[in-house]
Amino acid sequence: MAKRATGGLTKEMKGAIERSGYLFEQRLAPVFKRAGYHPTPNYRFHNQSDSISELDIYAISAAPIPGKSREFVWISLLVECKNLRCPLVFFTHKEVIRMSLLLGEPHIAGLPQQAKVRKRLVGLVDFLKIEDFHHYYSRTKISSQFCAIVEKKKSANISKGSKAPPRTADDFVAGHQVGELDLYSDAILKLVQAVEAEKQEYANRFTKDECADERVDLWLYYPIFVTAGALYECSVRDRNVTYKRVHRIGFLHRGHELAGTKSKDFRMDIVDPMGLRDLLKRIDREAEKIADAVRRKYRALAKSRHALAK
């Protein structure tokens, strides 16, 4: 007869689980559910190298297209959660002109991707006038650079019980590395890859006959990076540096090519738990506006899908 296991979880073991981030993800999942999403923790996707990657949370919802039975604009949230105890600082600058050309485009998959207007092809962002209400263009500042502020390991030479010397700037380091975690590759680039994978998966669903169907079928993707730590916005003007505690940052990753993808300028949201709740409300409002814009221009979109598929 097998010997009965008598071991149990110690306080130290539970502390390891708490630090790992598993509980942080589990606590965030109900936030998405209360906002009307169906969340899936530990979501797997094929990355560009055709290997399997994992995203912390994938959540899906839908905004009904008014007047259209069982037709929706689908919303997918692709979320990376990091149980950070250190602050993140995002360096922001003010954009005078708020447009997708400068601030990055919303992530949209579906059919049609363009509309025919007087024999001219127009992208969905312009055709549906998404710049007028999407939160990517409502903020006055945007960030394209960030760092984590991490305390260096304490010296082993300090004897137990002795008073540690006052901390100085040399006791901290600014960068993307937090322990074994690289925030750039493990969060920013992973979100880029996840969105690209979802778009590709969508494109592979349809046969040519299905593409010619006169039906609007759109998916909106929102990449979101959630940190348990504090978020700061840093503004630099000449020699004056200002730090401001915030709960949400608009982030733009600029580059000619990101992690082997076709993306160039890539938008995402950086939030703490409080900022996440506010962001979900904003996404809900703008999804309804996009669904209403689709309703108003449904006939033109449907005809464009059929014509572009030929």
Short mmCIF file of the C-alpha atoms (twelve columns), coordinates in Angstrom:
data_MODEL
# 
_entry.id   MODEL 
# 
loop_
_atom_site.group_PDB 
_atom_site.id 
_atom_site.type_symbol 
_atom_site.label_atom_id 
_atom_site.label_alt_id 
_atom_site.label_comp_id 
_atom_site.label_asym_id 
_atom_site.label_seq_id 
_atom_site.Cartn_x 
_atom_site.Cartn_y 
_atom_site.Cartn_z 
_atom_site.pdbx_PDB_model_num 
ATOM 1   C CA . MET A 1   0.000   0.000  0.000   1 
ATOM 2   C CA . ALA A 2   1.372   3.362  -0.996  1 
ATOM 3   C CA . LYS A 3   2.622   5.486  1.860   1 
ATOM 4   C CA . ARG A 4   0.323   8.417  2.534   1 
ATOM 5   C CA . ALA A 5   1.853   11.819 1.745   1 
ATOM 6   C CA . THR A 6   2.265   13.888 4.896   1 
ATOM 7   C CA . GLY A 7   4.024   16.946 3.487   1 
ATOM 8   C CA . GLY A 8   2.196   20.257 3.315   1 
ATOM 9   C CA . LEU A 9   2.642   23.756 2.039   1 
ATOM 10  C CA . THR A 10  4.769   25.789 4.402   1 
ATOM 11  C CA . LYS A 11  4.564   29.541 4.879   1 
ATOM 12  C CA . GLU A 12  7.738   29.899 2.810   1 
ATOM 13  C CA . MET A 13  6.274   27.798 -0.022  1 
ATOM 14  C CA . LYS A 14  3.133   29.927 -0.096  1 
ATOM 15  C CA . GLY A 15  5.336   33.018 -0.182  1 
ATOM 16  C CA . ALA A 16  7.074   31.647 -3.267  1 
ATOM 17  C CA . ILE A 17  3.707   31.247 -5.013  1 
ATOM 18  C CA . GLU A 18  2.766   34.817 -4.049  1 
ATOM 19  C CA . ARG A 19  6.006   36.246 -5.450  1 
ATOM 20  C CA . SER A 20  5.792   34.219 -8.657  1 
ATOM 21  C CA . GLY A 21  2.755   36.068 -10.008 1 
ATOM 22  C CA . TYR A 22  0.347   33.120 -10.261 1 
ATOM 23  C CA . LEU A 23  -1.970  34.630 -7.658  1 
ATOM 24  C CA . PHE A 24  -1.731  38.057 -9.303  1 
ATOM 25  C CA . GLU A 25  -3.073  36.575 -12.552 1 
ATOM 26  C CA . GLN A 26  -5.824  34.675 -10.733 1 
ATOM 27  C CA . ARG A 27  -6.924  37.852 -8.938  1 
ATOM 28  C CA . LEU A 28  -7.099  39.776 -12.198 1 
ATOM 29  C CA . ALA A 29  -9.211  37.180 -14.045 1 
ATOM 30  C CA . PRO A 30  -12.429 38.122 -12.143 1 
ATOM 31  C CA . VAL A 31  -11.842 41.784 -13.056 1 
ATOM 32  C CA . PHE A 32  -12.262 40.857 -16.725 1 
ATOM 33  C CA . LYS A 33  -15.270 38.667 -15.962 1 
ATOM 34  C CA . ARG A 34  -17.058 41.461 -14.099 1 
ATOM 35  C CA . ALA A 35  -16.412 43.725 -17.102 1 
ATOM 36  C CA . GLY A 36  -18.258 41.282 -19.384 1 
ATOM 37  C CA . TYR A 37  -15.333 39.275 -20.757 1 
ATOM 38  C CA . HIS A 38  -14.668 35.563 -20.810 1 
ATOM 39  C CA . PRO A 39  -11.068 35.286 -19.488 1 
ATOM 40  C CA . THR A 40  -8.703  32.396 -20.115 1 
ATOM 41  C CA . PRO A 41  -5.525  32.360 -17.987 1 
ATOM 42  C CA . ASN A 42  -2.391  30.778 -19.427 1 
ATOM 43  C CA . TYR A 43  -3.346  31.158 -23.106 1 
ATOM 44  C CA . ARG A 44  -1.081  29.416 -25.637 1 
ATOM 45  C CA . PHE A 45  -0.297  30.650 -29.139 1 
ATOM 46  C CA . HIS A 46  2.114   29.869 -31.994 1 
ATOM 47  C CA . ASN A 47  4.804   32.543 -32.250 1 
ATOM 48  C CA . GLN A 48  6.764   33.514 -35.355 1 
ATOM 49  C CA . SER A 49  9.259   30.661 -34.971 1 
ATOM 50  C CA . ASP A 50  6.290   28.224 -34.895 1 
ATOM 51  C CA . SER A 51  6.975   27.303 -31.293 1 
ATOM 52  C CA . ILE A 52  4.430   27.585 -28.490 1 
ATOM 53  C CA . SER A 53  4.365   30.698 -26.286 1 
ATOM 54  C CA . GLU A 54  2.112   31.469 -23.362 1 
ATOM 55  C CA . LEU A 55  0.188   34.632 -22.613 1 
ATOM 56  C CA . ASP A 56  -0.959  35.238 -19.054 1 
ATOM 57  C CA . ILE A 57  -4.591  36.069 -19.876 1 
ATOM 58  C CA . TYR A 58  -6.720  36.062 -23.020 1 
ATOM 59  C CA . ALA A 59  -10.183 37.621 -22.652 1 
ATOM 60  C CA . ILE A 60  -12.937 37.900 -25.233 1 
ATOM 61  C CA . SER A 61  -16.176 39.854 -25.507 1 
ATOM 62  C CA . ALA A 62  -18.447 41.216 -28.234 1 
ATOM 63  C CA . ALA A 63  -20.296 44.413 -29.081 1 
ATOM 64  C CA . PRO A 64  -23.537 43.716 -31.004 1 
ATOM 65  C CA . ILE A 65  -23.929 45.542 -34.314 1 
ATOM 66  C CA . PRO A 66  -27.232 47.438 -33.872 1 
ATOM 67  C CA . GLY A 67  -29.989 46.143 -36.127 1 
ATOM 68  C CA . LYS A 68  -28.023 43.050 -37.189 1 
ATOM 69  C CA . SER A 69  -29.148 39.741 -35.714 1 
ATOM 70  C CA . ARG A 70  -26.252 37.705 -34.274 1 
ATOM 71  C CA . GLU A 71  -23.581 39.953 -35.799 1 
ATOM 72  C CA . PHE A 72  -20.901 41.469 -33.589 1 
ATOM 73  C CA . VAL A 73  -17.680 43.394 -33.400 1 
ATOM 74  C CA . TRP A 74  -15.462 41.051 -31.389 1 
ATOM 75  C CA . ILE A 75  -13.022 42.324 -28.766 1 
ATOM 76  C CA . SER A 76  -9.948  40.320 -27.749 1 
ATOM 77  C CA . LEU A 77  -7.730  41.408 -24.870 1 
ATOM 78  C CA . LEU A 78  -4.199  39.990 -24.937 1 
ATOM 79  C CA . VAL A 79  -2.750  40.498 -21.476 1 
ATOM 80  C CA . GLU A 80  0.666   40.059 -19.874 1 
ATOM 81  C CA . CYS A 81  0.701   40.339 -16.059 1 
ATOM 82  C CA . LYS A 82  3.875   40.950 -14.078 1 
ATOM 83  C CA . ASN A 83  3.865   40.820 -10.294 1 
ATOM 84  C CA . LEU A 84  6.475   43.558 -9.999  1 
ATOM 85  C CA . ARG A 85  7.374   45.206 -6.719  1 
ATOM 86  C CA . CYS A 86  9.610   47.780 -8.360  1 
ATOM 87  C CA . PRO A 87  8.311   50.966 -10.034 1 
ATOM 88  C CA . LEU A 88  8.203   51.363 -13.807 1 
ATOM 89  C CA . VAL A 89  9.042   54.754 -15.291 1 
ATOM 90  C CA . PHE A 90  7.782   55.687 -18.766 1 
ATOM 91  C CA . PHE A 91  9.308   58.671 -20.529 1 
ATOM 92  C CA . THR A 92  6.542   60.629 -22.242 1 
ATOM 93  C CA . HIS A 93  6.334   63.353 -24.824 1 
ATOM 94  C CA . LYS A 94  3.421   65.418 -26.056 1 
ATOM 95  C CA . GLU A 95  2.052   64.744 -29.526 1 
ATOM 96  C CA . VAL A 96  0.422   67.813 -31.041 1 
ATOM 97  C CA . ILE A 97  -1.089  65.891 -33.962 1 
ATOM 98  C CA . ARG A 98  -3.208  62.944 -32.801 1 
ATOM 99  C CA . MET A 99  -3.499  60.531 -35.708 1 
ATOM 100 C CA . SER A 100 -2.709  56.892 -36.465 1 
ATOM 101 C CA . LEU A 101 0.155   57.819 -38.782 1 
ATOM 102 C CA . LEU A 102 2.080   59.194 -35.793 1 
ATOM 103 C CA . LEU A 103 0.633   57.257 -32.850 1 
ATOM 104 C CA . GLY A 104 0.151   53.772 -34.291 1 
ATOM 105 C CA . GLU A 105 -3.003  52.063 -35.504 1 
ATOM 106 C CA . PRO A 106 -5.586  50.035 -33.595 1 
ATOM 107 C CA . HIS A 107 -5.143  46.292 -34.091 1 
ATOM 108 C CA . ILE A 108 -7.943  45.071 -36.356 1 
ATOM 109 C CA . ALA A 109 -8.463  41.771 -38.145 1 
ATOM 110 C CA . GLY A 110 -11.453 40.720 -40.168 1 
ATOM 111 C CA . LEU A 111 -13.323 41.281 -43.369 1 
ATOM 112 C CA . PRO A 112 -13.250 43.698 -45.006 1 
ATOM 113 C CA . GLN A 113 -9.941  45.343 -44.121 1 
ATOM 114 C CA . GLN A 114 -10.621 48.176 -46.585 1 
ATOM 115 C CA . ALA A 115 -13.630 49.898 -48.096 1 
ATOM 116 C CA . LYS A 116 -14.062 50.949 -51.723 1 
ATOM 117 C CA . VAL A 117 -14.960 54.613 -51.964 1 
ATOM 118 C CA . ARG A 118 -15.327 55.960 -55.528 1 
ATOM 119 C CA . LYS A 119 -12.941 53.294 -56.879 1 
ATOM 120 C CA . ARG A 120 -10.439 54.170 -54.136 1 
ATOM 121 C CA . LEU A 121 -9.485  51.847 -51.260 1 
ATOM 122 C CA . VAL A 122 -9.772  53.386 -47.786 1 
ATOM 123 C CA . GLY A 123 -8.528  51.746 -44.578 1 
ATOM 124 C CA . LEU A 124 -11.006 50.974 -41.807 1 
ATOM 125 C CA . VAL A 125 -9.501  53.522 -39.394 1 
ATOM 126 C CA . ASP A 126 -10.274 56.339 -41.827 1 
ATOM 127 C CA . PHE A 127 -13.515 54.891 -43.200 1 
ATOM 128 C CA . LEU A 128 -15.084 54.409 -39.740 1 
ATOM 129 C CA . LYS A 129 -13.440 57.599 -38.371 1 
ATOM 130 C CA . ILE A 130 -11.971 55.624 -35.474 1 
ATOM 131 C CA . GLU A 131 -9.415  58.348 -34.720 1 
ATOM 132 C CA . ASP A 132 -12.305 60.534 -33.494 1 
ATOM 133 C CA . PHE A 133 -13.005 58.357 -30.437 1 
ATOM 134 C CA . HIS A 134 -10.371 55.622 -29.953 1 
ATOM 135 C CA . HIS A 135 -8.389  56.030 -26.718 1 
ATOM 136 C CA . TYR A 136 -5.105  55.626 -28.608 1 
ATOM 137 C CA . TYR A 137 -5.614  59.214 -29.791 1 
ATOM 138 C CA . SER A 138 -7.337  60.788 -26.787 1 
ATOM 139 C CA . ARG A 139 -4.265  61.193 -24.565 1 
ATOM 140 C CA . THR A 140 -1.982  64.193 -24.936 1 
ATOM 141 C CA . LYS A 141 1.207   62.260 -24.122 1 
ATOM 142 C CA . ILE A 142 2.716   59.033 -25.376 1 
ATOM 143 C CA . SER A 143 5.704   56.949 -24.313 1 
ATOM 144 C CA . SER A 144 8.146   54.979 -26.427 1 
ATOM 145 C CA . GLN A 145 10.795  54.286 -23.771 1 
ATOM 146 C CA . PHE A 146 10.677  52.893 -20.239 1 
ATOM 147 C CA . CYS A 147 12.755  51.420 -17.441 1 
ATOM 148 C CA . ALA A 148 12.305  49.541 -14.189 1 
ATOM 149 C CA . ILE A 149 14.029  50.824 -11.044 1 
ATOM 150 C CA . VAL A 150 15.526  47.864 -9.215  1 
ATOM 151 C CA . GLU A 151 17.489  47.835 -5.966  1 
ATOM 152 C CA . LYS A 152 20.836  46.077 -6.166  1 
ATOM 153 C CA . LYS A 153 21.471  43.117 -3.905  1 
ATOM 154 C CA . LYS A 154 22.636  44.124 -0.455  1 
ATOM 155 C CA . SER A 155 26.256  43.497 0.342   1 
ATOM 156 C CA . ALA A 156 26.979  40.300 2.255   1 
ATOM 157 C CA . ASN A 157 29.641  42.179 4.253   1 
ATOM 158 C CA . ILE A 158 27.032  43.920 6.415   1 
ATOM 159 C CA . SER A 159 26.929  41.978 9.660   1 
ATOM 160 C CA . LYS A 160 23.630  40.838 11.097  1 
ATOM 161 C CA . GLY A 161 22.070  43.448 13.355  1 
ATOM 162 C CA . SER A 162 24.344  46.260 12.180  1 
ATOM 163 C CA . LYS A 163 22.853  49.423 10.747  1 
ATOM 164 C CA . ALA A 164 22.941  49.636 6.954   1 
ATOM 165 C CA . PRO A 165 24.435  52.806 5.480   1 
ATOM 166 C CA . PRO A 166 22.071  55.327 3.823   1 
ATOM 167 C CA . ARG A 167 21.090  54.296 0.294   1 
ATOM 168 C CA . THR A 168 22.362  56.304 -2.648  1 
ATOM 169 C CA . ALA A 169 21.719  56.335 -6.384  1 
ATOM 170 C CA . ASP A 170 24.423  53.699 -6.751  1 
ATOM 171 C CA . ASP A 171 22.242  51.253 -4.826  1 
ATOM 172 C CA . PHE A 172 19.694  51.163 -7.682  1 
ATOM 173 C CA . VAL A 173 19.841  50.280 -11.364 1 
ATOM 174 C CA . ALA A 174 17.528  51.379 -14.198 1 
ATOM 175 C CA . GLY A 175 16.858  49.019 -17.083 1 
ATOM 176 C CA . HIS A 176 14.581  46.330 -18.513 1 
ATOM 177 C CA . GLN A 177 15.971  43.513 -16.378 1 
ATOM 178 C CA . VAL A 178 14.177  42.590 -13.122 1 
ATOM 179 C CA . GLY A 179 15.940  39.566 -11.680 1 
ATOM 180 C CA . GLU A 180 15.714  36.870 -14.354 1 
ATOM 181 C CA . LEU A 181 12.858  38.693 -16.085 1 
ATOM 182 C CA . ASP A 182 13.524  40.777 -19.195 1 
ATOM 183 C CA . LEU A 183 10.525  43.103 -19.474 1 
ATOM 184 C CA . TYR A 184 11.271  43.918 -23.100 1 
ATOM 185 C CA . SER A 185 11.299  40.342 -24.424 1 
ATOM 186 C CA . ASP A 186 8.999   38.768 -21.806 1 
ATOM 187 C CA . ALA A 187 6.279   41.413 -21.961 1 
ATOM 188 C CA . ILE A 188 6.544   43.967 -24.794 1 
ATOM 189 C CA . LEU A 189 7.686   41.649 -27.587 1 
ATOM 190 C CA . LYS A 190 5.474   38.815 -26.380 1 
ATOM 191 C CA . LEU A 191 2.424   41.056 -26.794 1 
ATOM 192 C CA . VAL A 192 3.562   42.008 -30.304 1 
ATOM 193 C CA . GLN A 193 3.934   38.329 -31.207 1 
ATOM 194 C CA . ALA A 194 0.583   37.418 -29.662 1 
ATOM 195 C CA . VAL A 195 -1.325  40.025 -31.686 1 
ATOM 196 C CA . GLU A 196 0.433   38.974 -34.897 1 
ATOM 197 C CA . ALA A 197 -0.350  35.309 -34.159 1 
ATOM 198 C CA . GLU A 198 -4.032  36.082 -33.564 1 
ATOM 199 C CA . LYS A 199 -4.296  38.049 -36.809 1 
ATOM 200 C CA . GLN A 200 -2.629  35.253 -38.753 1 
ATOM 201 C CA . GLU A 201 -4.860  32.635 -37.156 1 
ATOM 202 C CA . TYR A 202 -7.896  34.669 -38.174 1 
ATOM 203 C CA . ALA A 203 -6.645  35.015 -41.763 1 
ATOM 204 C CA . ASN A 204 -6.208  31.247 -42.022 1 
ATOM 205 C CA . ARG A 205 -9.845  30.534 -41.121 1 
ATOM 206 C CA . PHE A 206 -11.515 31.537 -44.354 1 
ATOM 207 C CA . THR A 207 -11.740 29.926 -47.771 1 
ATOM 208 C CA . LYS A 208 -12.038 32.116 -50.866 1 
ATOM 209 C CA . ASP A 209 -15.806 31.482 -51.054 1 
ATOM 210 C CA . GLU A 210 -16.254 32.570 -47.443 1 
ATOM 211 C CA . CYS A 211 -14.257 35.748 -48.090 1 
ATOM 212 C CA . ALA A 212 -16.756 36.713 -50.806 1 
ATOM 213 C CA . ASP A 213 -19.675 36.611 -48.370 1 
ATOM 214 C CA . GLU A 214 -21.429 39.974 -47.908 1 
ATOM 215 C CA . ARG A 215 -21.081 40.094 -44.136 1 
ATOM 216 C CA . VAL A 216 -19.008 42.333 -41.871 1 
ATOM 217 C CA . ASP A 217 -16.786 40.316 -39.550 1 
ATOM 218 C CA . LEU A 218 -14.349 42.401 -37.483 1 
ATOM 219 C CA . TRP A 219 -12.069 41.646 -34.528 1 
ATOM 220 C CA . LEU A 220 -10.387 44.283 -32.368 1 
ATOM 221 C CA . TYR A 221 -7.247  43.317 -30.438 1 
ATOM 222 C CA . TYR A 222 -6.021  45.192 -27.380 1 
ATOM 223 C CA . PRO A 223 -2.537  44.284 -26.077 1 
ATOM 224 C CA . ILE A 224 -2.268  45.170 -22.381 1 
ATOM 225 C CA . PHE A 225 0.655   44.976 -19.958 1 
ATOM 226 C CA . VAL A 226 -0.466  44.928 -16.297 1 
ATOM 227 C CA . THR A 227 2.041   45.531 -13.499 1 
ATOM 228 C CA . ALA A 228 1.427   45.082 -9.780  1 
ATOM 229 C CA . GLY A 229 3.945   47.844 -9.059  1 
ATOM 230 C CA . ALA A 230 3.768   51.620 -9.329  1 
ATOM 231 C CA . LEU A 231 3.671   53.443 -12.670 1 
ATOM 232 C CA . TYR A 232 5.368   56.789 -13.182 1 
ATOM 233 C CA . GLU A 233 5.329   59.221 -16.072 1 
ATOM 234 C CA . CYS A 234 8.572   61.115 -16.589 1 
ATOM 235 C CA . SER A 235 8.532   64.340 -18.591 1 
ATOM 236 C CA . VAL A 236 11.768  66.045 -19.609 1 
ATOM 237 C CA . ARG A 237 11.872  69.662 -20.716 1 
ATOM 238 C CA . ASP A 238 15.319  71.165 -21.111 1 
ATOM 239 C CA . ARG A 239 16.919  70.418 -17.724 1 
ATOM 240 C CA . ASN A 240 13.666  70.086 -15.821 1 
ATOM 241 C CA . VAL A 241 12.589  66.516 -15.041 1 
ATOM 242 C CA . THR A 242 9.100   65.829 -13.631 1 
ATOM 243 C CA . TYR A 243 7.829   62.526 -12.257 1 
ATOM 244 C CA . LYS A 244 4.088   61.883 -11.892 1 
ATOM 245 C CA . ARG A 245 2.357   58.807 -10.448 1 
ATOM 246 C CA . VAL A 246 -0.222  57.493 -12.952 1 
ATOM 247 C CA . HIS A 247 -2.352  54.382 -13.440 1 
ATOM 248 C CA . ARG A 248 -2.272  54.088 -17.231 1 
ATOM 249 C CA . ILE A 249 0.278   54.844 -19.940 1 
ATOM 250 C CA . GLY A 250 -0.112  54.764 -23.710 1 
ATOM 251 C CA . PHE A 251 2.965   53.009 -25.138 1 
ATOM 252 C CA . LEU A 252 4.227   53.015 -28.726 1 
ATOM 253 C CA . HIS A 253 6.926   50.562 -29.769 1 
ATOM 254 C CA . ARG A 254 8.663   52.012 -32.807 1 
ATOM 255 C CA . GLY A 255 10.801  49.903 -35.104 1 
ATOM 256 C CA . HIS A 256 11.314  48.769 -38.679 1 
ATOM 257 C CA . GLU A 257 10.603  45.163 -37.740 1 
ATOM 258 C CA . LEU A 258 9.496   43.682 -34.433 1 
ATOM 259 C CA . ALA A 259 10.523  40.142 -33.517 1 
ATOM 260 C CA . GLY A 260 10.251  38.871 -37.089 1 
ATOM 261 C CA . THR A 261 6.740   40.293 -37.567 1 
ATOM 262 C CA . LYS A 262 5.428   42.661 -40.214 1 
ATOM 263 C CA . SER A 263 4.501   45.271 -37.606 1 
ATOM 264 C CA . LYS A 264 6.355   48.558 -37.437 1 
ATOM 265 C CA . ASP A 265 4.774   51.008 -35.011 1 
ATOM 266 C CA . PHE A 266 2.910   48.974 -32.410 1 
ATOM 267 C CA . ARG A 267 0.508   50.397 -29.794 1 
ATOM 268 C CA . MET A 268 -0.359  48.925 -26.402 1 
ATOM 269 C CA . ASP A 269 -1.562  49.979 -22.962 1 
ATOM 270 C CA . ILE A 270 0.470   49.801 -19.743 1 
ATOM 271 C CA . VAL A 271 -1.665  49.752 -16.587 1 
ATOM 272 C CA . ASP A 272 -1.712  48.930 -12.900 1 
ATOM 273 C CA . PRO A 273 -4.819  47.176 -11.448 1 
ATOM 274 C CA . MET A 274 -6.645  50.494 -10.944 1 
ATOM 275 C CA . GLY A 275 -5.797  51.644 -14.451 1 
ATOM 276 C CA . LEU A 276 -6.986  48.302 -15.854 1 
ATOM 277 C CA . ARG A 277 -10.514 48.877 -14.567 1 
ATOM 278 C CA . ASP A 278 -10.630 52.314 -16.161 1 
ATOM 279 C CA . LEU A 279 -9.204  50.974 -19.426 1 
ATOM 280 C CA . LEU A 280 -11.857 48.235 -19.668 1 
ATOM 281 C CA . LYS A 281 -14.582 50.877 -19.374 1 
ATOM 282 C CA . ARG A 282 -12.970 52.927 -22.144 1 
ATOM 283 C CA . ILE A 283 -12.639 49.886 -24.418 1 
ATOM 284 C CA . ASP A 284 -16.293 49.011 -23.816 1 
ATOM 285 C CA . ARG A 285 -17.417 52.509 -24.830 1 
ATOM 286 C CA . GLU A 286 -15.315 52.655 -27.964 1 
ATOM 287 C CA . ALA A 287 -16.301 49.110 -29.025 1 
ATOM 288 C CA . GLU A 288 -19.944 50.244 -28.949 1 
ATOM 289 C CA . LYS A 289 -19.026 53.287 -31.045 1 
ATOM 290 C CA . ILE A 290 -17.190 51.112 -33.579 1 
ATOM 291 C CA . ALA A 291 -20.186 48.746 -33.744 1 
ATOM 292 C CA . ASP A 292 -22.466 51.743 -34.366 1 
ATOM 293 C CA . ALA A 293 -20.118 53.086 -37.052 1 
ATOM 294 C CA . VAL A 294 -20.231 49.657 -38.722 1 
ATOM 295 C CA . ARG A 295 -24.057 49.773 -38.608 1 
ATOM 296 C CA . ARG A 296 -24.138 53.178 -40.318 1 
ATOM 297 C CA . LYS A 297 -21.804 52.044 -43.084 1 
ATOM 298 C CA . TYR A 298 -22.744 48.370 -43.148 1 
ATOM 299 C CA . ARG A 299 -23.910 48.274 -46.773 1 
ATOM 300 C CA . ALA A 300 -20.696 49.843 -48.085 1 
ATOM 301 C CA . LEU A 301 -18.561 47.500 -45.953 1 
ATOM 302 C CA . ALA A 302 -20.476 44.405 -47.058 1 
ATOM 303 C CA . LYS A 303 -20.196 45.333 -50.741 1 
ATOM 304 C CA . SER A 304 -16.496 46.070 -50.295 1 
ATOM 305 C CA . ARG A 305 -15.866 42.634 -48.755 1 
ATOM 306 C CA . HIS A 306 -17.572 40.930 -51.677 1 
ATOM 307 C CA . ALA A 307 -15.756 43.045 -54.296 1 
ATOM 308 C CA . LEU A 308 -12.294 42.761 -52.698 1 
ATOM 309 C CA . ALA A 309 -12.586 38.971 -52.455 1 
ATOM 310 C CA . LYS A 310 -12.959 38.563 -56.225 1 
# 
